[in-house]
Amino acid sequence: MRVLIIGYGNMGKTYANSFISSRFIKPEDIFVLLRSETNFFIESQIPRANFSNSFYEIIGDFDIVILAVKPQDFDALAQTIKPFLKQNQILFSVMAGITLNSLEEQLACSKIVRSMPNIPTQIGMGMTVFTASANVDRKELFIIQNLINTTGKSVYVENEKLIDAATAISGSGPAYVFYFMQSMIKAAVDLGFNESEAELLVNQTFMGSVAIQNSYSLSNEEWIKKVASKGGTTESALQVFEKGMLQDVIVNAVKAANNRAIELGK
């Protein structure tokens, strides 16, 4: 299987490195189409000859073409590559907001996969939600999911609207986690810890909490009850959350992100 990656920013590099480290695709079977020659001398296990800004005429030779450019660059890219694409190829998009319909219309291809990865894909701990056009068969979906899973975990959805929802939850989600962590770090500093001590306390608390949650089949509500003893310190903190309707704030924030994702898709 030969793969062409168009665009070699964070996501392009992430997929290339993940394919190679997982041994799912050999380095010599990965090709990269770049915008300019200035990026040719990137250190990579991919042979240098596989990097080019002029692969257009051989685009049809690849089994999978990964579109990893910025969404605002798609219109110009589509006009350039459309004449060279073939119907039997799978086009795999990681561009936010570009719908299956837009991809099909502008590229005149029928086998399209649209995905929404998040930033932890860079370390193999990503969460990706993906969907596909009707002409992508089950075997091809299986291949694509295996490719995606080299960067973490994935969920396939038939309803494309859930890609926008995934953008609001798993796509933007790391920023929500960092925001909460930063708030806890500030509280720790206010209580007397220095910055490095506060970061260690909070970082380890988050990592340990996720690890123990994954180790047992208990719900989040059950874990909260285990930590929050009656009349204790945790209960005092939770009462402040409830008084400030923090759960409603979080839900409304995620819905706002979802609405913005829908707007951008239009």
C-alpha positions in Angstrom: 0.0 0.0 0.0 1.4 3.4 -1.1 0.3 6.6 0.7 0.7 10.2 -0.4 0.5 12.9 2.3 -0.3 16.3 1.0 1.0 18.8 3.6 3.6 18.2 6.1 2.6 20.3 9.1 1.9 18.8 12.5 -0.7 16.3 11.3 1.2 15.3 8.2 4.3 14.5 10.2 2.3 12.8 12.9 0.7 10.3 10.5 4.0 9.7 8.7 5.8 9.0 11.9 3.0 6.9 13.4 2.7 4.7 10.2 6.5 4.1 10.3 6.8 3.4 14.1 3.9 1.0 14.0 5.4 -0.7 11.0 2.0 -0.4 9.3 3.6 1.2 6.2 7.2 1.0 5.1 9.0 4.4 4.9 9.7 3.9 1.2 5.9 3.6 0.5 5.2 7.0 2.1 5.4 10.0 -0.2 5.0 13.7 0.8 3.8 16.5 -1.5 5.1 19.8 -0.2 4.3 23.4 -1.2 7.9 24.5 -1.6 11.4 23.2 -1.9 12.4 24.8 1.4 11.0 21.9 3.4 12.7 19.1 1.4 15.5 18.6 3.9 13.4 17.5 6.8 15.0 14.7 9.0 12.8 11.7 8.4 13.0 7.9 7.9 11.1 8.6 4.6 13.6 8.6 1.7 14.5 12.2 0.7 13.5 11.3 -2.9 9.9 10.8 -1.6 9.6 14.5 -0.8 8.6 16.7 -3.7 6.6 19.8 -4.7 5.9 18.3 -8.1 4.2 14.9 -7.5 1.0 16.0 -9.2 1.2 13.8 -12.3 1.7 10.6 -10.2 -1.0 11.4 -7.6 -3.2 8.7 -9.2 -0.6 6.0 -8.5 -1.3 6.1 -4.7 -3.8 3.9 -2.8 -4.5 6.6 -0.2 -4.1 10.3 -0.4 -4.1 12.1 2.9 -5.2 15.8 2.8 -3.4 17.4 5.7 -3.3 21.1 4.5 -5.0 24.0 6.3 -8.8 24.3 5.4 -8.3 27.7 3.9 -5.8 26.2 1.4 -8.2 23.5 0.2 -9.9 25.4 -2.6 -6.7 26.1 -4.4 -5.3 22.6 -3.7 -8.5 21.0 -5.1 -8.2 22.8 -8.4 -4.5 21.7 -8.7 -4.9 18.0 -7.9 -8.4 17.2 -9.2 -7.2 16.4 -12.8 -4.8 13.7 -11.5 -7.1 11.9 -9.0 -8.7 8.5 -9.8 -12.0 7.0 -8.7 -10.5 4.0 -7.0 -8.3 6.1 -4.6 -9.3 6.8 -1.0 -9.0 10.4 0.0 -8.5 10.8 3.7 -9.1 14.4 5.0 -7.9 15.8 8.4 -9.1 19.3 7.4 -11.5 20.8 10.0 -14.8 22.0 8.6 -14.5 20.7 5.1 -17.6 18.4 4.6 -17.8 15.2 2.6 -20.1 16.9 0.1 -17.5 19.7 -0.5 -14.7 17.2 -0.8 -16.7 15.1 -3.3 -17.8 18.1 -5.4 -14.4 19.8 -5.6 -12.4 16.7 -6.2 -14.8 14.7 -8.3 -14.0 11.6 -6.2 -16.4 9.2 -4.5 -14.2 7.5 -1.8 -13.8 10.1 0.9 -13.0 9.7 4.6 -13.3 12.8 6.8 -11.8 12.8 10.3 -11.3 14.9 13.4 -8.2 14.1 15.3 -6.9 15.9 18.4 -3.4 17.1 19.5 -2.4 14.0 21.5 -2.2 12.1 18.2 1.3 13.5 18.2 2.3 11.2 21.0 0.2 8.2 20.0 -2.5 9.0 22.6 -5.0 10.7 20.2 -8.7 10.5 19.8 -10.1 10.6 16.3 -13.7 10.5 15.1 -14.2 9.7 11.5 -16.9 9.2 8.9 -16.9 8.2 5.2 -18.9 8.5 2.0 -21.1 5.6 0.9 -18.6 4.3 -1.7 -16.0 3.4 0.9 -16.5 -0.3 1.6 -16.1 -2.1 4.9 -12.6 -3.5 4.0 -11.4 0.0 3.1 -12.9 1.4 6.4 -11.0 -1.3 8.3 -7.8 -0.2 6.6 -8.4 3.4 7.4 -9.2 2.7 11.0 -6.0 0.7 11.4 -4.1 3.7 10.0 -5.8 6.1 12.4 -5.3 3.8 15.3 -1.5 4.1 14.9 -2.0 7.6 16.5 -4.3 6.5 19.4 -7.9 5.4 19.4 -10.8 6.1 17.0 -14.6 6.0 16.7 -16.4 5.7 13.3 -19.7 7.5 13.0 -22.3 7.3 10.2 -23.8 10.7 11.0 -21.4 13.4 9.7 -22.9 16.0 12.1 -21.1 14.1 14.9 -17.8 15.3 13.4 -18.7 18.8 14.5 -19.6 17.4 17.9 -16.3 15.6 18.1 -14.5 18.9 17.2 -16.2 20.4 20.3 -15.4 17.5 22.6 -12.3 15.6 21.7 -10.8 18.1 19.3 -11.1 21.1 21.6 -11.1 19.0 24.8 -7.4 19.1 25.6 -7.7 22.9 26.0 -10.5 22.4 28.5 -8.3 20.0 30.5 -5.3 22.4 30.4 -7.6 25.3 31.5 -8.8 23.3 34.5 -5.2 22.2 35.3 -4.0 25.8 35.1 -6.7 26.9 37.5 -5.7 24.3 40.0 -2.1 25.3 39.7 -3.0 28.9 40.5 -4.9 27.7 43.5 -2.0 25.7 44.7 0.4 28.7 44.3 -2.1 30.9 46.2 -2.1 28.3 49.0 1.7 28.5 49.3 3.3 26.0 46.9 5.9 27.3 44.4 5.2 27.0 40.7 7.1 23.8 40.1 5.6 22.1 43.1 2.1 23.2 42.1 2.6 21.8 38.5 3.8 18.5 39.9 0.9 18.2 42.2 -1.7 18.9 39.5 -0.1 17.0 36.7 0.3 13.8 38.8 -3.2 14.2 40.1 -4.6 14.3 36.6 -2.5 11.4 35.3 -3.2 9.3 38.4 -7.0 10.0 38.3 -7.3 8.9 34.6 -5.1 5.8 35.2 -7.2 4.6 38.2 -10.4 5.4 36.4 -9.3 3.2 33.5 -8.2 0.4 35.9 -11.7 -0.3 37.3 -15.2 -0.4 35.9 -16.6 2.4 38.1 -18.5 5.4 36.8 -17.3 8.9 37.3 -20.1 9.5 39.7 -19.0 6.4 41.8 -15.4 7.7 41.8 -16.6 11.1 43.0 -18.5 9.5 45.9 -15.3 7.4 46.8 -13.2 10.6 47.1 -15.8 12.9 48.6 -16.5 11.7 52.1 -19.5 13.2 54.0 -18.6 16.6 55.5 -15.1 16.4 54.2 -12.8 18.7 52.2 -13.8 17.4 48.8 -17.5 17.8 49.5 -16.8 21.5 50.3 -15.1 22.0 46.9 -17.9 20.2 45.1 -20.5 22.4 46.8 -18.8 25.4 45.3 -18.9 23.8 41.9 -22.6 23.1 42.2 -23.4 26.6 43.5 -21.6 28.1 40.5 -23.4 25.6 38.3 -20.0 24.5 36.9 -21.5 21.5 35.1 -23.9 23.7 33.2 -21.1 26.1 32.3 -19.0 23.2 30.9 -21.9 21.8 28.9 -22.8 25.2 27.5 -19.1 25.9 26.6 -19.0 22.6 24.7 -22.2 23.4 22.9 -20.8 26.8 22.0 -17.8 25.1 20.5 -20.1 22.8 18.5 -22.1 25.7 17.2 -18.9 27.4 16.0 -17.7 24.2 14.3 -21.0 24.1 12.4 -20.6 27.8 11.4 -17.1 27.2 10.2 -18.3 24.2 8.1 -20.6 26.5 6.2 
